[in-house]
Amino acid sequence: MPLTPANLEIHHLHLVSDATGETIKGVTRAVLAQFRASIIRRHHWFLIHTQQQMEKVLAGIQENPGLVFSTFGEKALMHQLERGCMDIGVRHVGLMDTALTALSEFLQQPIESAIGKQHTMDEAYFQRIEAMDYSLDHDDGQNPERLAEADVILVGVSRTSKTPTAIYLANRGIKAANVPIVPGIDLPPVLFELRRPLIIGLTSDPDHLMMIRQSRMKTLTTHDLKNYTEPEAIIEEIRAARRLFAQRGWPIVDVTRRSIEETAAEIISLLDCRREAAGVDLIEF
């Protein structure tokens, strides 16, 4: 029986931050893109600066128990959240805590406790926000007339992780658009005229891609996508895509055994090499 919203379990995800929540929302969007077969109800608790506010957050978590993600600069509030989650019996993941502790040990310096300091409104912060807006507006081939503004354009057949990779890159301040290759449908002509963006072809092993598509079909209400999961059709799709990439001289990244982070790291490396050759500053990753 196909999975539909009526018979899927609802999972609650609580996002808690002492700032505006842009970082935690960006990371969450990227990881949730890998779990489309689940219904995730997100609860946003942002600009939490006092113990009284945290008590309301914990009351909300207790009302709808689920996984808790947080980013905090204030240790006292972080500890209050950790203790509260432990009492409720839910898992808490401090997205900044592990990195901060490791860096503190490496630099042999104490962590400065400053509410929201990690979200300083500097140029890099606004660059990430602009990149995220751009990537969301240029998902799945939308608005091709503005593709020239991209830093990176990801091209590939269905289910080669184009969207989550683009969102992950955007959270690093990289304007990433993605364009799908669909049999029988021409790619936007402007794609072949671009000079500035780095265009990258994403590919995958046919068997791996078939399994992903078969899993995806279980969540769709329509099964009229001709040849979508047929092995021969998938093999031909991938071959045709690879021929295109080779003809255009586009770098190819195989996503078969890569996580989104690994795929993004490879793309950033390619972009860095290109920018270094052009004498442009490298991307901080």
Residue pairs with C-beta under 8 A, 6 or more apart in sequence:
1 7
2 218
2 219
2 220
2 221
3 37
3 218
3 219
4 221
5 39
8 37
8 38
8 39
9 38
9 39
10 39
10 41
11 38
11 39
11 40
11 41
11 66
11 67
12 40
12 41
12 43
12 64
12 65
12 66
12 67
13 28
13 32
13 40
13 41
13 42
13 43
13 66
13 67
13 68
13 69
14 42
14 43
14 45
14 57
14 60
14 61
14 64
14 66
14 67
14 68
14 69
15 21
15 24
15 25
15 28
15 42
15 43
15 44
15 45
15 46
15 69
15 70
16 45
16 46
16 48
16 57
16 68
16 69
16 70
16 71
16 72
16 81
17 23
17 24
17 45
17 46
17 47
17 48
17 70
17 71
17 72
18 47
18 48
18 49
18 71
18 72
18 73
18 74
18 77
18 115
18 116
19 46
19 47
19 71
19 73
19 115
19 116
19 118
19 119
20 46
20 47
20 119
21 44
21 46
21 71
22 119
22 125
22 128
22 129
22 132
23 71
23 95
23 118
23 119
23 128
23 171
24 69
24 70
24 71
24 95
25 44
26 128
26 132
26 167
26 170
26 171
27 69
27 95
27 171
28 42
28 69
29 167
30 164
30 167
30 168
30 171
30 260
31 164
31 260
32 40
33 163
33 164
33 167
33 260
34 164
34 260
36 216
36 219
37 215
37 218
37 219
41 64
41 66
43 60
43 61
43 64
43 66
45 57
45 60
48 54
48 57
48 77
49 74
49 77
49 115
51 76
51 77
51 80
54 77
54 80
54 81
54 84
57 81
57 84
58 80
58 81
58 84
58 85
58 88
61 68
61 84
61 85
61 88
61 90
62 88
65 88
65 89
65 90
66 90
67 90
67 91
67 93
68 81
68 85
68 90
68 91
68 92
68 93
69 93
69 95
70 78
70 81
70 92
70 93
70 94
70 95
71 94
71 95
71 96
71 118
72 78
72 81
72 94
72 96
72 97
73 96
73 112
73 113
73 114
73 115
73 116
73 117
73 118
74 113
74 114
74 115
75 111
75 113
78 94
78 97
81 92
82 92
82 94
85 91
85 92
86 92
96 118
100 111
101 111
104 110
104 111
119 125
124 173
124 284
127 173
128 170
128 171
128 172
128 173
130 175
131 151
131 169
131 170
131 171
131 172
131 173
131 174
131 175
131 176
132 167
132 170
132 171
134 149
134 150
134 170
134 175
134 176
134 177
135 166
135 167
135 169
135 170
135 175
135 176
135 177
135 178
136 167
136 170
137 143
137 146
138 146
138 147
138 150
138 166
138 177
138 178
139 163
139 166
139 177
139 178
140 162
140 163
140 178
140 179
140 180
141 178
141 179
141 180
141 188
144 179
144 188
144 190
144 191
145 190
147 153
147 177
147 179
147 188
147 190
147 191
147 194
147 197
148 190
148 194
148 196
148 197
149 175
150 175
150 176
150 177
150 197
151 174
151 175
151 176
151 197
151 198
151 271
152 166
152 169
152 174
152 175
152 176
152 177
152 197
152 198
152 199
152 200
152 267
152 271
153 176
153 177
153 178
153 179
153 191
153 194
153 197
153 198
153 199
153 200
154 162
154 165
154 166
154 176
154 177
154 178
154 179
154 200
154 202
154 267
155 162
155 178
155 179
155 180
155 181
155 187
155 191
155 199
155 200
155 201
155 202
155 241
155 244
155 245
155 250
156 162
156 178
156 180
156 181
156 201
156 202
156 203
156 204
156 241
157 180
157 181
157 182
157 203
157 204
157 209
157 234
157 237
157 238
157 241
158 180
158 181
158 182
158 213
158 228
159 204
159 209
159 212
159 213
159 216
160 202
160 203
160 204
160 209
160 255
161 202
161 255
161 260
161 263
162 178
162 179
162 180
162 202
163 178
164 260
165 176
165 178
165 202
165 255
165 260
165 263
165 264
165 267
166 176
166 177
166 178
167 176
168 260
168 261
168 264
169 176
169 264
169 267
169 268
170 176
172 264
172 268
172 283
172 284
172 285
173 283
174 268
174 271
174 283
177 197
179 187
179 188
179 191
181 187
181 237
181 240
181 241
181 244
183 227
183 233
183 237
183 240
191 199
192 248
198 251
198 270
198 271
198 274
199 248
199 250
200 250
200 251
200 252
200 253
200 267
200 270
201 241
201 242
201 244
201 245
201 250
201 251
201 252
201 253
202 252
202 253
202 255
202 263
203 238
203 241
203 242
203 245
203 252
203 253
203 254
203 255
204 212
204 238
204 254
204 255
204 256
205 254
205 256
206 231
206 234
206 235
206 238
207 231
208 256
209 234
209 238
210 229
210 231
210 234
213 228
213 229
213 234
214 229
217 223
217 225
217 228
217 229
227 233
227 234
242 252
244 250
245 251
245 252
251 270
253 263
253 266
253 267
253 270
255 263
258 266
265 285
268 283
268 285
271 283
272 282
272 283
275 281
275 282
275 283
276 282
